[in-house]
């Protein structure tokens, strides 16, 4: 299955610990892919350790870097975020420039998938770190999404609520202006009902914190709700 066909992605944080048996339960839940992604305390070492734990299950593996210092290239895809509503340009393009320089320009671009992030939880780590302006109204979210799709041609637009359940009206507003970009939604998906609600508007649902807070069993319910 190509990444454009995924409807459910599970996000695993290298800085968090799973319970015994959870990785197998996650891998057999029916989720389309695993994403290694975090904001704080992400290192090449804990990324590599998490990759070793999950790679044997054969699911597509995505790495989403928090910065240029900890990037794994021996995965299926690298999804690279640019934060559209940041107030600090390094999170839009500066970190990316640094990464290319560190790699001396030797980037396997065929495996790189750009993401236009719109961060909407001001209390989240990603919101604070990227200095994102999160108090956006529906028309502002739609404007960012439209620019990301029609002007910058990002293949993925990611509405990131990071730990809280977002406003379906904002997700709907973003979905209505898109032609080519796929819409990812992440944040507060901890039940089948919430997964189904956001799947009405988003092409792909990302489940992360619920796996750690409620256990891997909740994952299967969210998978069944969107597939």
Residue frames as a rotation matrix with the C-alpha (Angstrom) as fourth column:
UNK 1
0.577 0.817 0.000 0.00
0.817 -0.577 0.000 0.00
0.000 0.000 -1.000 0.00
UNK 2
-0.296 -0.663 0.688 1.40
0.629 -0.677 -0.382 3.39
0.719 0.320 0.617 -1.01
UNK 3
-0.810 -0.084 -0.580 1.50
0.553 -0.437 -0.709 6.17
-0.194 -0.895 0.401 1.56
UNK 4
-0.860 0.511 -0.018 -1.17
-0.480 -0.794 0.374 8.06
0.176 0.330 0.927 -0.36
UNK 5
-0.166 0.823 -0.544 -3.61
-0.176 0.518 0.837 5.23
0.970 0.234 0.059 0.38
UNK 6
-0.767 -0.162 -0.621 -3.16
0.530 0.384 -0.756 5.16
0.361 -0.909 -0.209 4.16
UNK 7
0.144 0.847 0.511 -6.18
0.023 -0.520 0.854 6.06
0.989 -0.111 -0.095 6.28
UNK 8
0.981 0.149 0.121 -4.76
-0.123 0.001 0.992 5.22
0.148 -0.989 0.019 9.72
UNK 9
0.096 -0.994 -0.052 -1.26
0.035 0.055 -0.998 5.90
0.995 0.094 0.040 11.03
UNK 10
0.879 0.100 -0.466 0.07
0.450 0.148 0.881 5.16
0.157 -0.984 0.085 14.52
UNK 11
0.395 -0.731 0.556 2.58
-0.314 -0.676 -0.666 7.65
0.863 0.088 -0.497 15.90
UNK 12
0.730 -0.265 -0.630 5.17
0.645 0.571 0.507 6.30
0.226 -0.777 0.588 18.33
UNK 13
0.816 -0.395 0.421 7.30
-0.446 -0.894 0.026 8.66
0.367 -0.209 -0.907 20.41
UNK 14
0.191 -0.828 -0.527 10.95
0.213 0.559 -0.801 7.63
0.958 0.040 0.283 20.93
UNK 15
-0.636 -0.447 0.629 10.90
-0.419 -0.485 -0.768 9.44
0.648 -0.752 0.122 24.30
UNK 16
0.126 0.757 0.641 8.04
-0.992 0.111 0.064 7.30
-0.022 -0.644 0.765 25.68
UNK 17
-0.878 -0.453 0.154 7.95
-0.467 0.881 -0.070 3.70
-0.104 -0.133 -0.986 26.83
UNK 18
0.037 0.874 -0.484 5.44
-0.760 0.339 0.554 1.10
0.648 0.348 0.677 25.72
UNK 19
0.230 0.131 0.964 4.27
-0.837 0.532 0.127 -1.72
-0.497 -0.836 0.232 27.94
UNK 20
-0.755 -0.539 0.373 5.33
-0.340 0.808 0.481 -5.31
-0.561 0.236 -0.794 27.32
UNK 21
-0.488 0.535 0.690 3.47
0.680 0.728 -0.084 -6.75
-0.547 0.428 -0.719 24.36
UNK 22
0.282 0.660 -0.697 2.17
0.069 -0.738 -0.671 -3.40
-0.957 0.141 -0.254 23.14
UNK 23
-0.410 -0.499 -0.764 4.35
-0.682 -0.388 0.620 -3.29
-0.606 0.775 -0.181 20.05
UNK 24
-0.971 0.105 0.214 3.00
0.205 0.827 0.523 -6.59
-0.123 0.552 -0.825 18.77
UNK 25
-0.141 0.984 -0.106 -0.55
0.758 0.038 -0.651 -5.45
-0.636 -0.172 -0.752 19.53
UNK 26
0.131 0.109 -0.985 0.06
-0.319 -0.937 -0.146 -2.21
-0.939 0.333 -0.088 17.65
UNK 27
-0.716 -0.551 -0.428 1.62
-0.567 0.101 0.818 -3.97
-0.408 0.828 -0.385 14.68
UNK 28
-0.908 0.405 0.110 -1.32
0.414 0.820 0.396 -6.38
0.070 0.405 -0.912 14.38
UNK 29
-0.476 0.747 -0.464 -4.04
0.200 -0.422 -0.884 -3.77
-0.857 -0.513 0.052 14.97
UNK 30
0.265 0.550 0.792 -4.63
0.919 0.105 -0.381 -3.12
-0.293 0.828 -0.477 11.27
UNK 31
0.547 -0.159 -0.821 -2.99
-0.076 -0.987 0.141 0.32
-0.833 -0.015 -0.552 11.26
UNK 32
0.987 -0.069 0.148 -1.52
0.155 0.119 -0.981 1.17
0.050 0.990 0.128 7.85
UNK 33
0.226 -0.950 0.214 1.85
0.291 -0.144 -0.946 2.49
0.930 0.276 0.244 9.02
UNK 34
0.578 -0.175 -0.797 3.98
0.796 -0.093 0.597 3.37
-0.179 -0.980 0.086 12.00
UNK 35
0.533 -0.386 0.753 5.42
0.134 -0.840 -0.526 6.86
0.836 0.381 -0.396 12.40
UNK 36
0.083 -0.605 -0.792 8.41
0.995 0.094 0.032 7.48
0.055 -0.791 0.610 14.64
UNK 37
-0.096 0.038 0.995 7.90
0.326 -0.943 0.067 11.03
0.940 0.331 0.079 15.82
UNK 38
0.366 0.231 -0.902 8.32
0.929 -0.151 0.338 13.26
-0.058 -0.961 -0.270 18.86
UNK 39
0.764 -0.039 0.644 9.14
0.126 -0.970 -0.208 16.81
0.633 0.240 -0.736 19.84
UNK 40
0.558 -0.529 0.640 11.22
-0.820 -0.469 0.328 16.61
0.127 -0.708 -0.695 23.02
UNK 41
0.054 -0.668 0.742 14.28
-0.719 0.490 0.493 14.49
-0.693 -0.561 -0.454 23.83
UNK 42
0.958 0.209 0.199 14.40
-0.002 0.695 -0.719 12.80
-0.288 0.688 0.666 20.43
UNK 43
0.090 -0.988 -0.129 17.88
-0.725 -0.154 0.672 11.48
-0.683 0.033 -0.729 19.67
UNK 44
-0.009 -0.185 -0.983 19.40
-0.885 0.459 -0.079 9.28
0.465 0.869 -0.168 17.03
UNK 45
-0.908 -0.419 0.006 19.91
-0.362 0.777 -0.515 6.68
0.211 -0.470 -0.857 19.75
UNK 46
-0.562 0.739 0.371 16.30
-0.156 0.346 -0.925 6.42
-0.812 -0.578 -0.080 20.96
UNK 47
0.275 0.598 -0.753 15.02
-0.897 -0.123 -0.425 6.62
-0.346 0.792 0.503 17.40
UNK 48
-0.339 -0.508 -0.792 17.26
-0.766 0.638 -0.081 3.72
0.546 0.579 -0.605 16.39
UNK 49
-0.959 -0.001 0.284 16.18
-0.204 0.698 -0.687 1.69
-0.198 -0.716 -0.669 19.42
UNK 50
-0.096 0.995 0.040 12.49
-0.426 -0.005 -0.905 2.20
-0.900 -0.104 0.424 18.60
UNK 51
0.187 0.106 -0.977 13.11
-0.981 0.069 -0.180 1.37
0.049 0.992 0.117 14.96
UNK 52
-0.774 -0.546 -0.320 14.71
-0.520 0.837 -0.169 -1.94
0.361 0.035 -0.932 15.97
UNK 53
-0.760 0.512 0.400 11.67
-0.158 0.451 -0.878 -2.82
-0.630 -0.731 -0.262 18.06
UNK 54
0.167 0.972 -0.163 9.12
-0.347 -0.096 -0.933 -2.24
-0.923 0.213 0.321 15.31
UNK 55
-0.186 -0.269 -0.945 10.86
-0.951 -0.191 0.241 -3.03
-0.245 0.944 -0.221 12.02
UNK 56
-0.941 -0.269 0.207 10.48
-0.231 0.954 0.192 -6.81
-0.249 0.133 -0.959 12.29
UNK 57
-0.275 0.925 0.263 6.69
0.196 0.322 -0.926 -6.57
-0.941 -0.203 -0.270 11.90
UNK 58
-0.629 -0.118 0.769 6.87
0.735 0.232 0.637 -5.46
-0.254 0.965 -0.059 8.29
UNK 59
0.545 0.827 -0.141 4.61
0.735 -0.552 -0.394 -2.42
-0.403 0.111 -0.908 8.50
UNK 60
0.294 -0.414 0.862 5.56
0.576 -0.642 -0.505 0.67
0.763 0.645 0.050 6.50
UNK 61
0.233 -0.348 -0.908 7.84
0.921 -0.221 0.321 2.76
-0.312 -0.911 0.269 8.66
UNK 62
0.504 0.013 0.863 7.87
0.428 -0.872 -0.237 6.56
0.750 0.489 -0.446 8.57
UNK 63
-0.229 -0.582 -0.781 10.30
0.962 -0.256 -0.092 8.83
-0.146 -0.772 0.618 10.38
UNK 64
0.629 0.451 0.634 9.19
0.502 -0.857 0.111 12.38
0.594 0.249 -0.765 11.16
UNK 65
-0.310 -0.915 -0.258 12.20
0.799 -0.104 -0.592 14.42
0.515 -0.390 0.763 12.33
UNK 66
0.677 0.439 -0.591 12.02
0.712 -0.595 0.373 16.93
-0.188 -0.674 -0.715 15.16
UNK 67
0.694 -0.528 -0.490 15.19
-0.463 -0.848 0.258 18.56
-0.551 0.048 -0.833 13.88
UNK 68
0.662 -0.427 -0.615 18.19
-0.622 0.145 -0.770 18.01
0.418 0.892 -0.170 11.61
UNK 69
-0.252 -0.879 0.405 20.32
-0.962 0.181 -0.206 16.26
0.107 -0.441 -0.891 14.24
UNK 70
-0.624 0.108 0.773 18.22
-0.269 0.900 -0.344 13.11
-0.733 -0.423 -0.533 14.57
UNK 71
0.314 0.671 -0.672 17.07
-0.908 0.006 -0.418 11.80
-0.277 0.741 0.611 11.21
UNK 72
-0.279 -0.333 0.901 16.94
-0.044 0.941 0.334 8.15
-0.959 0.054 -0.278 10.16
UNK 73
-0.191 0.154 -0.969 17.11
-0.942 -0.305 0.137 7.52
-0.275 0.940 0.204 6.43
UNK 74
-0.916 -0.157 -0.369 16.89
-0.276 0.915 0.295 3.71
0.291 0.372 -0.881 6.50
UNK 75
-0.455 0.873 0.174 13.07
0.058 0.225 -0.973 3.77
-0.889 -0.432 -0.153 6.70
UNK 76
-0.121 0.473 0.873 10.37
0.937 0.343 -0.057 3.64
-0.327 0.811 -0.485 4.05
UNK 77
0.310 0.242 0.919 9.67
0.583 -0.812 0.017 7.38
0.751 0.531 -0.393 4.11
UNK 78
-0.654 -0.376 -0.656 10.80
0.733 -0.530 -0.427 10.52
-0.187 -0.760 0.622 5.88
UNK 79
0.386 0.820 0.423 7.89
0.800 -0.526 0.289 12.93
0.459 0.227 -0.859 6.40
UNK 80
-0.640 -0.737 -0.217 9.42
0.761 -0.569 -0.311 16.38
0.106 -0.365 0.925 6.91
UNK 81
0.379 0.879 -0.291 7.22
0.909 -0.412 -0.060 19.04
-0.173 -0.242 -0.955 8.55
UNK 82
-0.803 -0.383 0.456 7.17
0.398 -0.915 -0.069 22.73
0.444 0.126 0.887 7.77
UNK 83
-0.323 0.697 -0.641 5.04
0.849 -0.086 -0.521 24.66
-0.418 -0.712 -0.564 10.26
UNK 84
-0.194 0.309 0.931 2.84
0.778 -0.530 0.338 27.06
0.598 0.790 -0.137 8.31
UNK 85
0.681 0.586 0.439 1.68
0.198 -0.724 0.660 29.07
0.705 -0.363 -0.609 11.33
UNK 86
0.183 -0.719 -0.671 5.05
0.981 0.089 0.172 29.40
-0.064 -0.690 0.721 13.05
UNK 87
0.998 0.030 -0.055 6.34
0.029 -1.000 -0.007 32.84
-0.055 0.005 -0.998 14.00
UNK 88
0.218 -0.975 0.044 9.93
-0.496 -0.072 0.865 31.59
-0.841 -0.211 -0.499 13.65
UNK 89
0.551 0.111 -0.827 11.04
-0.834 0.047 -0.549 30.99
-0.022 0.993 0.118 10.07
UNK 90
-0.568 -0.823 0.004 13.49
-0.822 0.568 0.035 28.24
-0.031 0.017 -0.999 11.04
UNK 91
-0.508 0.446 0.737 10.49
-0.074 0.830 -0.553 25.91
-0.858 -0.336 -0.389 11.51
UNK 92
0.666 0.690 -0.283 9.27
-0.328 -0.070 -0.942 26.71
-0.670 0.720 0.180 8.02
UNK 93
0.930 -0.341 -0.139 12.53
-0.041 0.282 -0.959 26.32
0.366 0.897 0.248 6.12
UNK 94
0.392 -0.853 0.346 15.60
-0.872 -0.464 -0.154 27.00
0.292 -0.241 -0.926 8.30
UNK 95
0.181 -0.281 0.942 15.91
-0.591 0.735 0.333 23.57
-0.786 -0.618 -0.033 9.92
UNK 96
0.857 0.226 0.463 15.55
0.207 0.672 -0.711 22.03
-0.472 0.705 0.529 6.49
UNK 97
0.771 -0.636 -0.012 18.43
-0.386 -0.452 -0.804 24.06
0.506 0.625 -0.594 5.08
UNK 98
0.119 -0.741 0.661 20.60
-0.980 0.020 0.198 22.98
-0.160 -0.671 -0.724 8.02
UNK 99
0.449 0.131 0.884 19.73
-0.207 0.978 -0.040 19.33
-0.869 -0.165 0.466 7.39
UNK 100
0.982 -0.083 0.169 20.67
0.184 0.239 -0.953 19.49
0.039 0.967 0.250 3.72
UNK 101
0.478 -0.858 0.188 23.97
-0.714 -0.504 -0.486 21.13
0.512 0.098 -0.853 4.62
UNK 102
0.133 -0.401 0.906 24.69
-0.834 0.449 0.321 18.47
-0.536 -0.798 -0.275 7.26
UNK 103
0.535 0.156 0.831 24.04
0.174 0.942 -0.288 15.78
-0.827 0.298 0.476 4.64
UNK 104
-0.523 -0.782 -0.339 26.22
-0.111 -0.332 0.937 17.64
-0.845 0.528 0.087 2.11
UNK 105
-0.261 0.541 -0.800 23.26
-0.921 -0.387 0.039 17.67
-0.288 0.747 0.599 -0.22
UNK 106
-0.825 -0.090 -0.558 23.08
-0.322 0.887 0.333 13.87
0.465 0.454 -0.760 -0.38
UNK 107
-0.476 0.775 0.415 19.40
-0.604 0.055 -0.795 13.43
-0.639 -0.629 0.442 0.38
UNK 108
-0.916 0.239 0.323 17.35
0.380 0.774 0.506 10.50
-0.129 0.586 -0.800 -1.00
UNK 109
-0.791 0.580 -0.195 14.63
-0.559 -0.815 -0.153 12.85
-0.248 -0.012 0.969 -2.19
UNK 110
-0.485 0.639 -0.597 12.51
-0.378 0.462 0.802 10.03
0.789 0.615 0.018 -3.60
UNK 111
-0.297 0.345 -0.891 11.77
0.727 0.686 0.023 8.94
0.620 -0.640 -0.454 -0.01
UNK 112
-0.907 -0.071 -0.415 11.15
0.339 -0.707 -0.621 12.44
-0.249 -0.704 0.665 1.36
UNK 113
-0.126 0.937 0.326 7.52
0.823 -0.085 0.562 13.58
0.554 0.339 -0.760 1.76
UNK 114
-0.918 -0.219 0.329 6.99
0.044 -0.884 -0.465 17.24
0.393 -0.413 0.822 2.76
UNK 115
-0.097 0.891 -0.443 4.24
0.966 0.191 0.173 18.05
0.238 -0.411 -0.880 5.25
UNK 116
-0.495 0.081 0.865 2.60
-0.104 -0.994 0.034 21.42
0.863 -0.073 0.500 5.84
UNK 117
-0.509 0.264 -0.820 1.89
0.835 0.383 -0.395 21.46
0.210 -0.885 -0.415 9.56
UNK 118
-0.161 0.481 0.861 -0.80
-0.278 -0.860 0.428 23.66
0.947 -0.171 0.273 11.04
UNK 119
-0.709 -0.223 -0.669 -0.34
0.526 0.464 -0.713 23.46
0.469 -0.857 -0.212 14.82
UNK 120
-0.123 0.841 0.526 -3.50
-0.099 -0.538 0.837 24.21
0.987 0.051 0.149 16.79
UNK 121
0.746 0.300 -0.595 -2.77
0.538 0.256 0.803 23.39
0.393 -0.919 0.030 20.45
UNK 122
0.482 -0.577 0.660 -0.88
-0.378 -0.816 -0.437 26.27
0.791 -0.039 -0.611 22.13
UNK 123
0.553 -0.224 0.802 -0.16
-0.808 0.092 0.582 24.17
-0.204 -0.970 -0.130 25.22
UNK 124
0.974 -0.192 0.121 1.51
0.216 0.948 -0.235 21.36
-0.069 0.255 0.965 23.28
UNK 125
0.211 -0.973 -0.092 5.26
0.358 -0.010 0.934 20.85
-0.909 -0.230 0.347 23.13
UNK 126
-0.294 -0.331 0.897 5.24
0.946 0.034 0.322 21.30
-0.137 0.943 0.303 19.37
UNK 127
0.643 0.603 0.471 3.22
0.644 -0.760 0.094 24.50
0.415 0.243 -0.877 19.69
UNK 128
0.887 -0.338 -0.314 5.64
0.031 -0.636 0.771 25.99
-0.460 -0.694 -0.554 22.21
UNK 129
0.028 -0.966 0.258 8.84
0.503 0.236 0.832 24.82
-0.864 0.106 0.492 20.52
UNK 130
-0.359 -0.157 0.920 7.84
0.933 -0.074 0.352 26.07
0.012 0.985 0.173 17.07
UNK 131
-0.754 0.113 -0.647 6.32
0.143 -0.933 -0.330 29.31
-0.641 -0.341 0.687 18.42
UNK 132
-0.726 0.556 0.405 3.16
0.575 0.166 0.801 28.60
0.378 0.814 -0.440 16.45
UNK 133
-0.791 0.604 0.098 0.21
-0.598 -0.730 -0.332 30.99
-0.129 -0.321 0.938 16.56
UNK 134
-0.952 0.304 -0.036 -2.49
0.300 0.950 0.084 28.51
0.060 0.069 -0.996 17.42
UNK 135
-0.396 0.853 -0.340 -5.56
0.266 -0.248 -0.932 30.70
-0.879 -0.459 -0.129 18.06
UNK 136
-0.982 -0.044 -0.186 -6.69
-0.168 -0.265 0.949 30.42
-0.091 0.963 0.253 14.47
UNK 137
-0.053 0.998 -0.020 -10.23
-0.576 -0.046 -0.816 30.78
-0.816 -0.032 0.578 13.20
UNK 138
0.317 0.263 0.911 -11.70
0.375 0.847 -0.375 28.50
-0.871 0.461 0.170 10.56
UNK 139
0.995 0.084 0.058 -11.04
0.086 -0.382 -0.920 30.92
-0.055 0.920 -0.387 7.71
UNK 140
0.393 -0.919 -0.009 -7.40
-0.903 -0.388 0.183 31.27
-0.172 -0.064 -0.983 8.77
UNK 141
-0.125 -0.372 0.920 -6.91
-0.227 0.913 0.339 27.50
-0.966 -0.167 -0.199 8.88
UNK 142
0.645 0.453 0.616 -8.54
0.483 0.384 -0.787 27.25
-0.593 0.805 0.029 5.46
UNK 143
0.901 -0.349 -0.256 -6.24
-0.433 -0.725 -0.535 29.98
0.002 0.593 -0.805 4.12
UNK 144
-0.030 -0.946 0.322 -3.11
-0.839 0.199 0.506 28.21
-0.543 -0.254 -0.800 5.36
UNK 145
-0.012 0.088 0.996 -4.37
0.164 0.983 -0.084 24.93
-0.986 0.163 -0.026 3.92
UNK 146
0.894 0.409 0.182 -5.17
0.257 -0.136 -0.957 26.53
-0.367 0.902 -0.227 0.57
UNK 147
0.600 -0.754 -0.266 -1.73
-0.798 -0.589 -0.129 28.14
-0.059 0.290 -0.955 0.34
UNK 148
-0.183 -0.698 0.692 -0.04
-0.595 0.639 0.487 24.86
-0.783 -0.323 -0.532 1.27
UNK 149
0.188 0.364 0.912 -1.98
0.438 0.800 -0.410 22.99
-0.879 0.476 -0.009 -1.42
UNK 150
0.822 0.373 0.431 -2.28
0.525 -0.202 -0.827 25.40
-0.221 0.906 -0.362 -4.33
UNK 151
0.848 -0.530 -0.010 0.82
-0.511 -0.813 -0.278 27.56
0.139 0.240 -0.961 -3.89
UNK 152
-0.026 -0.925 0.380 3.45
-0.950 0.141 0.277 25.40
-0.310 -0.354 -0.882 -2.21
UNK 153
0.355 0.273 -0.894 2.06
-0.691 0.721 -0.054 22.05
0.630 0.637 0.445 -3.45
UNK 154
-0.591 -0.442 0.675 2.66
-0.791 0.480 -0.380 20.15
-0.156 -0.758 -0.633 -0.22
UNK 155
-0.563 0.390 -0.729 1.46
-0.213 0.783 0.584 16.56
0.799 0.484 -0.358 -0.67
UNK 156
-0.121 0.492 -0.862 0.33
0.858 0.489 0.158 16.41
0.499 -0.720 -0.482 2.99
UNK 157
-0.294 0.112 0.949 -1.35
-0.434 -0.900 -0.028 19.03
0.851 -0.421 0.314 5.16
UNK 158
-0.358 0.009 -0.933 -1.30
0.643 0.728 -0.240 17.99
0.677 -0.686 -0.267 8.80
UNK 159
0.242 0.495 0.835 -3.67
-0.453 -0.703 0.548 19.53
0.858 -0.511 0.054 11.35
UNK 160
-0.363 -0.571 -0.736 -1.85
0.424 0.602 -0.676 18.89
0.830 -0.558 0.023 14.63
UNK 161
0.522 0.582 0.624 -3.78
-0.386 -0.491 0.781 19.25
0.761 -0.648 -0.031 17.89
UNK 162
-0.328 -0.904 -0.273 -1.17
-0.113 0.324 -0.939 17.17
0.938 -0.278 -0.208 19.71
UNK 163
-0.930 -0.135 -0.343 -2.91
0.267 0.394 -0.879 15.63
0.254 -0.909 -0.330 22.70
UNK 164
-0.551 0.814 -0.184 -6.31
-0.156 -0.317 -0.936 17.31
-0.820 -0.487 0.301 22.63
UNK 165
-0.239 0.569 0.787 -9.34
0.893 0.446 -0.052 16.65
-0.381 0.690 -0.615 20.47
UNK 166
-0.944 -0.304 -0.129 -9.70
0.221 -0.872 0.436 19.42
-0.245 0.384 0.890 17.92
UNK 167
-0.205 0.870 -0.449 -12.57
-0.366 -0.493 -0.789 21.37
-0.908 0.002 0.420 16.46
UNK 168
-0.199 0.164 0.966 -14.23
0.701 0.712 0.024 19.40
-0.684 0.682 -0.257 13.64
UNK 169
0.827 0.551 -0.114 -15.35
0.339 -0.650 -0.680 22.69
-0.449 0.523 -0.724 12.07
UNK 170
0.360 -0.785 -0.504 -11.71
-0.687 -0.589 0.426 23.69
-0.631 0.193 -0.751 11.52
UNK 171
-0.547 -0.521 0.655 -10.88
0.003 0.782 0.623 20.30
-0.837 0.343 -0.427 10.03
UNK 172
0.250 0.748 0.614 -13.90
0.773 0.228 -0.593 20.60
-0.583 0.623 -0.521 7.74
UNK 173
0.821 0.041 -0.569 -12.84
-0.168 -0.936 -0.310 24.11
-0.545 0.351 -0.761 6.70
UNK 174
-0.191 -0.967 -0.168 -9.40
-0.632 -0.010 0.775 22.85
-0.751 0.254 -0.610 5.71
UNK 175
-0.461 0.006 0.887 -10.77
0.378 0.906 0.190 19.86
-0.803 0.423 -0.420 3.82
UNK 176
0.523 0.836 0.165 -13.09
0.530 -0.168 -0.831 21.99
-0.668 0.522 -0.531 1.70
UNK 177
0.708 -0.283 -0.647 -10.30
-0.523 -0.825 -0.213 24.02
-0.474 0.489 -0.732 0.10
UNK 178
-0.257 -0.912 0.318 -8.01
-0.446 0.404 0.798 21.14
-0.857 0.063 -0.511 -0.89
UNK 179
0.627 0.379 -0.680 -7.62
-0.775 0.222 -0.591 19.73
-0.073 0.898 0.433 -4.37
UNK 180
0.362 -0.604 -0.710 -4.37
-0.355 0.615 -0.704 17.76
0.862 0.507 0.009 -4.45
UNK 181
-0.604 -0.674 0.425 -3.02
-0.625 0.071 -0.777 17.65
0.494 -0.735 -0.464 -0.88
UNK 182
-0.018 0.527 -0.849 -4.06
0.439 0.767 0.467 14.90
0.898 -0.364 -0.246 1.51
UNK 183
0.127 0.167 0.978 -5.36
-0.686 -0.697 0.208 16.03
0.716 -0.697 0.026 4.89
UNK 184
-0.367 -0.302 -0.880 -3.90
0.478 0.750 -0.457 14.38
0.798 -0.588 -0.131 7.99
UNK 185
0.403 0.467 0.787 -5.47
-0.522 -0.589 0.617 14.91
0.752 -0.659 0.006 11.41
UNK 186
-0.241 -0.469 -0.850 -3.79
0.530 0.670 -0.520 14.16
0.813 -0.575 0.087 14.74
UNK 187
-0.818 -0.123 0.561 -4.89
-0.358 -0.655 -0.666 14.94
0.450 -0.745 0.492 18.29
UNK 188
-0.551 0.597 0.583 -7.10
-0.754 -0.058 -0.654 13.37
-0.357 -0.800 0.482 20.96
UNK 189
0.114 0.581 -0.806 -8.17
-0.760 0.573 0.306 10.32
0.640 0.577 0.508 18.95
UNK 190
-0.823 -0.406 0.397 -8.86
-0.566 0.533 -0.628 8.00
0.044 -0.742 -0.669 21.87
UNK 191
-0.256 0.778 0.573 -12.10
-0.119 0.563 -0.818 6.33
-0.959 -0.278 -0.052 20.79
UNK 192
-0.562 0.148 0.814 -13.77
0.767 0.463 0.445 4.89
-0.311 0.874 -0.374 17.72
UNK 193
0.518 0.855 -0.034 -16.30
0.798 -0.498 -0.339 7.73
-0.307 0.149 -0.940 17.80
UNK 194
0.483 -0.408 -0.775 -13.64
-0.168 -0.911 0.376 10.43
-0.860 -0.051 -0.509 17.66
UNK 195
-0.630 -0.722 0.287 -11.76
0.104 0.288 0.952 8.61
-0.770 0.630 -0.106 14.92
UNK 196
-0.261 0.622 0.738 -14.92
0.949 0.307 0.076 8.35
-0.180 0.720 -0.670 12.82
UNK 197
0.666 0.556 -0.497 -15.83
0.506 -0.827 -0.247 11.98
-0.549 -0.087 -0.832 13.43
UNK 198
0.160 -0.684 -0.711 -12.52
-0.404 -0.703 0.585 13.35
-0.901 0.194 -0.389 12.14
UNK 199
-0.682 -0.402 0.611 -12.36
0.301 0.608 0.735 10.77
-0.667 0.685 -0.293 9.34
UNK 200
0.428 0.870 0.244 -15.41
0.697 -0.146 -0.702 12.48
-0.575 0.471 -0.669 7.83
UNK 201
0.956 -0.061 -0.287 -13.10
-0.176 -0.902 -0.395 15.31
-0.234 0.428 -0.873 6.78
UNK 202
0.114 -0.993 -0.043 -9.50
-0.841 -0.120 0.527 14.04
-0.528 -0.024 -0.849 7.02
UNK 203
0.450 -0.055 -0.891 -8.00
-0.687 0.616 -0.385 11.54
0.570 0.786 0.239 4.61
UNK 204
-0.050 -0.583 -0.811 -5.75
0.301 0.765 -0.569 10.04
0.952 -0.273 0.138 7.29
UNK 205
0.845 0.322 0.426 -6.15
-0.336 -0.300 0.893 9.81
0.415 -0.898 -0.146 11.05
UNK 206
-0.210 -0.953 -0.219 -3.05
-0.111 0.246 -0.963 9.73
0.971 -0.178 -0.158 13.25
UNK 207
0.882 0.471 0.004 -3.29
-0.101 0.180 0.978 8.10
0.460 -0.863 0.207 16.69
UNK 208
-0.100 -0.995 0.029 -0.48
-0.122 -0.017 -0.992 8.65
0.987 -0.103 -0.120 19.19
UNK 209
-0.590 -0.238 0.772 -1.05
-0.717 -0.285 -0.636 9.49
0.371 -0.929 -0.002 22.86
UNK 210
0.436 0.866 0.245 -3.96
-0.890 0.376 0.256 7.08
0.130 -0.330 0.935 23.24
UNK 211
0.474 -0.331 -0.816 -1.63
-0.060 0.912 -0.405 4.15
0.878 0.241 0.412 22.72
UNK 212
-0.613 -0.784 -0.097 0.38
0.118 0.031 -0.993 5.20
0.781 -0.620 0.074 25.78
UNK 213
-0.659 0.391 0.642 -2.51
-0.729 -0.539 -0.421 6.48
0.182 -0.746 0.640 27.91
UNK 214
0.268 0.916 0.298 -5.04
-0.930 0.327 -0.169 3.71
-0.252 -0.231 0.940 27.28
UNK 215
-0.205 -0.423 0.883 -2.99
-0.172 0.903 0.393 0.84
-0.963 -0.071 -0.258 25.92
UNK 216
-0.901 -0.320 -0.293 -2.72
-0.328 0.061 0.943 -0.68
-0.284 0.945 -0.160 22.49
UNK 217
-0.591 0.727 0.349 -6.20
0.696 0.678 -0.236 -2.22
-0.408 0.104 -0.907 22.63
UNK 218
0.183 0.689 -0.701 -7.78
0.148 -0.724 -0.673 1.17
-0.972 0.019 -0.235 21.89
UNK 219
-0.581 -0.520 -0.626 -5.90
-0.492 -0.389 0.779 1.28
-0.649 0.760 -0.030 18.61
UNK 220
-0.904 0.232 0.360 -7.87
0.401 0.753 0.522 -1.53
-0.150 0.616 -0.773 16.99
UNK 221
0.040 0.978 -0.206 -11.15
0.791 -0.157 -0.591 0.28
-0.610 -0.140 -0.780 17.68
UNK 222
0.189 -0.010 -0.982 -9.91
-0.274 -0.961 -0.043 3.43
-0.943 0.278 -0.185 15.97
UNK 223
-0.857 -0.503 -0.107 -8.62
-0.278 0.277 0.920 1.42
-0.433 0.819 -0.377 13.02
UNK 224
-0.629 0.678 0.381 -11.99
0.749 0.660 0.062 -0.28
-0.210 0.324 -0.922 12.53
UNK 225
0.189 0.751 -0.633 -13.74
0.486 -0.632 -0.604 3.08
-0.854 -0.193 -0.484 12.73
UNK 226
0.162 -0.189 -0.968 -11.87
-0.567 -0.821 0.065 4.55
-0.808 0.538 -0.240 9.76
UNK 227
-0.862 -0.486 -0.145 -11.19
-0.401 0.478 0.782 1.55
-0.311 0.732 -0.606 7.55
